[in-house]
Amino acid sequence: MAGPPNSSDPFLERLKNVLIGGARNIRDPNLFHKLSLIAFFAWVGLGADGLSSANYGPEESFLSLGAHGHLGIFVALATALTIFVVASSYSQIVELFPSGGGGYLVASKLLSPVVGMISGCALLIDYVLTITLSIASGADAIFSFLPPSLQPLKLALAVLGVLALTVLNMRGVRESVNPLVPIFLLFLVTHTFAVIYAVTSHLPQVAAVATDVAADTRAATTQLGAFGVFIVIMRAYSMGAGTYTGIEAVSNGLPILREPRVQTAKRTMRYMAASLAFMAAGLLVGYLLFDVHRVSGKTLNAVLIERIASSWGAPGVVFVLVTLISEAVLLFVAAQTGFLDGPRVLSNMSLDRWLPSQFSLLSERLVIKNGILLMGGAALVLMLVTRGSVDFLIVLYAINVFITFCLSQAGMVRHWWKERRNVRTWKRKLLINGFGLLLTGFILISQIILKFTEGGWITLLVTGSLVLVAIIVKRFYFSTGRRLARLDHLMTTVAKAEIEAPPQSLAAGKEPVLPRLDPRGKTAVILVSGFNGTGLHTLFSVRKVFGEMFKNWFFIQAGILDADRFKGAAGIDDLRHHVRESLDRYVAFMNAEGLYAQGFSKIGTDVSEEVFSLAQAIHRKHPNAVFFGGQIVFSEDTLLTRLLFNHTTFAVQRRLHQFGIPFLVMPIRVE
């Protein structure tokens, strides 16, 4: 019996293919090579967040010095040192956790799962803020070139930016990074030139500058005392905390890097650390050398660039325009880090059941679709609520990433201390992570104190609320898992007893004769998700209700490729082997009962799509076959059961019914 035409709208399907692209071929042997990023592209996709912080981090530090601008040279040195220390400590994390996971995995494995969950929640809020703040800052920078009458359109541009990046990331990792390369390089070239020019043009005045720094330091010491000068420097240093955000991105994004991943990650980290340290410290020195002060309506970078090019005539005007435009657009690019790493953290937490399991699912483009949509949606809501206010967003920013920094460093310090008898270089490694813990801990405490009353409490409240949600979700999954474990134990015990009972032919010393397909007999097709209690319960329920009606038994299983398995070709092969093994056990069970059985499988990213494809093929050869699936039914239907538990069976049923294929749901009641 032929089914009705596909119910999906052809226009919508074509539009989706234009915006997002067609499905990836998971059987392509070069798939991972095509999707992964070499160090340079990883530097662009993951490093843009850190490099873009040169637009506001150094400025925050320099302005907080007030009248003691010459102390900026000490802040510049401290900033560069911190960047290299944090980058070195994360390189050690990459070596210890080559499969990725970043701050969430480090804290979970080396401290405790609960501490890891807190670290993951902090990272998720930080990545949402990264997307929102980067795009809002980019919109601010772009509209600084436009007439004031167009200011009401700024929020619309920011919203459009969030939507555009969301769609771009739904296309794939490589596709989302490639268009950003020219923007990234333009920013790098123009700002590197500006920093080098600022320093080299003042080389003849090095002695005078050193004298001014020494004189200002002595004057500040006389006025504030040595401790007061130290406090001023450390306050300025901590106020530039936004400079260090993004360094952790490589450890979170390891699964998208080209093999060998550890070497690629460490090379990317070196690119990031060198470029960010050069840019942040160089701009601070540039402010000092050109005596930059706040000008209403302009960033310190804009003031510096204008002073550098003030005597160049028309080429200077062009240079200023191009440089500032590259700053503005790079801020949009910086949001990419949140879209690349945020879904990865969501996926890792969902696999550990801190968040709904749907956040580990991949789209047909092999991206973490629900994670991308959630990050984009959350950033969109935050953008609308704050109306894209950079001043307000920057108060919320940078606290959370330092929570993760501190927990990661603490975990590594504990690890090296425990391994001191097994690792020859443990002292050097402990020193790096210990120093990183000291620096990041100081910045975290400073940020909380300085920003708490200004709005930082909101960040902590939202993060705390997400932690509470994660605890509730974990408890639900744990409770459900215990109930299902009892079901698994009961069913597998029954199945084991029946499988181990030898067929009569074997008992009589004869060669076993496998049952053959009965072409005239009824055929039952059962949807399973592995050789487990739910699958066996469904099988027993069908046999109990329909007796001996069915002579042929088919089992179909869709092996779903999620973010956990999609880390290399070996993951796909393991999944295929696992699915085949599960189906073989069902076949062996039915053969032992004297009934013909056969297993059918398919690997993909969408359960209903893969099952539908298998069902259609079976239905064409066996038009009288009846399809069955089991569905967990709870004694109480709550919001958690509806949101968190898998209702795939109903989705498959709707799909098959549209094509006239009979599908019956067998309830599996869980008390």
Helices and strands as residue ranges (DSSP letters): H 10-19, H 31-35, H 39-52, G 53-55, H 57-64, G 69-71, H 72-96, H 102-110, H 113-143, G 148-153, H 154-171, H 173-177, G 178-180, H 181-200, G 203-205, H 206-239, G 241-244, H 249-252, G 254-256, H 261-289, H 300-308, H 314-334, H 336-351, G 357-360, H 369-386, H 390-396, H 399-418, H 426-451, I 452-456, H 457-500, H 504-507, E 522-527, H 533-546, E 550-560, H 569-592, E 596-604, H 607-621, E 626-634, H 639-644, H 648-658, E 663-670
